[in-house]
Amino acid sequence: MVSTELFFRINTALWTDIANHLNDCKENFSPCLDTKVNINEYANKIRSNAVTFEAWAQDRLVGLVAAYFNDDTHGIGYITNVSTVKAYFGMGVAGNLLSNCIEYGKVRNYHKIGLEVNCQAKPAIHLYKKHNFEANHRDGEVLKMSLKLNRSIMKDRDYNKELKDTSDHKYAYDFDFDVMHGFMLKSFTNFFRPGSLLELGSFKGDFTKRLIPHFDDITCVEASDEAIQLAKKELGGKVKFVNSLFESLELNEKYDNVILTHVLEHIDDPVLVLKKINDQWLSDNGRLFLVCPNANAPSRQIAVKMGLISHNSAITPAESEHGHRITYTLDTLERDAKAAGLNVVFRTGIFFKALANFQWDRLLQTDIISNEYLEGCYQLGHQYPDLCSSIFLLCEKGK
């Protein structure tokens, strides 16, 4: 029986998993894959040199896109494999993995991805064209295709508009302010370094207010000038504010603590910003507190089953209006942190969450949810970090 419970991951498959998968799929290739390559050698090569975008059904690898992103100088990636086990055809597996691969190239400032496909593989060609790959030229039975990864970074964004509520979605909910902020701080406190703090993306200062009792030297950077004006009214002279994009931000000091909560998913080039934190803003013994919404939160997985979103890491139209660029999982968040040179020293989840934010807002107005229940969800989050509302990485400066 085919399991429809799929999990999408990056770079977790062993070469044996890849080899078994390619053997399962070899007859789907034209010509048959084992007539072109030694599958074990090819699997080893993929595991050693490629980034693997994977779909898993229980312990079986059922979908695989493998791509080489080794040419940072020229910014050209190359997809070497796209395959799905036949029983999972028609479920959008390959398209999902291909989208993840394209996004991976974008956030690393790659400007082009190439691939080759047999001219007779009409469904594959249709899939690539659907993702905006263009045919370049034909070499015998091989069609060479490529996709340009041109990005509109910063210049078309209105950061004041992105902070405003839409007709069907708030930028931030009472659940964020009243529940998540408190548990984030609780997760952070034991890891704080004495000294200065840099908060990147302070919004209207709601979380900043919780940080003031812990630090005498706080600097907040925010792209929205309207949000800064509201924060200044609330916090007065207790905090230094800088109105700037992170990508163009220049600071003259390093900080012992850097906080980035529910911000990285809004950034056009997250690896670039994480690299600036590591190279420029984090002191030698400093720590980065990195928190993002979790694609695998049960509330999102339920939304997938309800048909409200296509997959766990999908970006909804409302999220897009609020400037979301990516929805992270623990493995993809750690991937980007490591790509930026950071050293991940601790990872966990914050608050086990099976309901959407708007549902939580309604419940919090009743006596159904007690403080003990909220604490239980927080504690359970440490046991099941991949099923939390938010994921948390504690990072230190990499060499």
Secondary structure, DSSP 8 states (H G I E B T S, - for coil): -----EEEEES---HHHHHHHHHHHGGGSSS-GGGTS-HHHHHHHHHHHSEEEEEEETTEEEEEEEEE---TTTTEEEEEEEEE-GGGTTSSHHHHHHHHHHHHHHHTT--EEEEEEETT-HHHHHHHHHTT-EEEEEETTEEEEEEE-----STT--HHHHTS--SS--SS-HIIIIIIHHHHHHHHGGG--SS-EEEE--TTSHHHHHHGGG-S-EEEEES-HHHHHHHHHHHGGGSEEEE--GGG---SS-EEEEEEES-GGG-SSHHHHHHHIIIIIEEEEEEEEEEEEBTT-HHHHHHHHTTSSSSTT---HHHHHTT----B-HHHHHHHHHHTT-EEEEEEEEEE--S-HHHHHHHTTSSSS-HHHHHHHHHHHHH-GGGEEEEEEEEE---
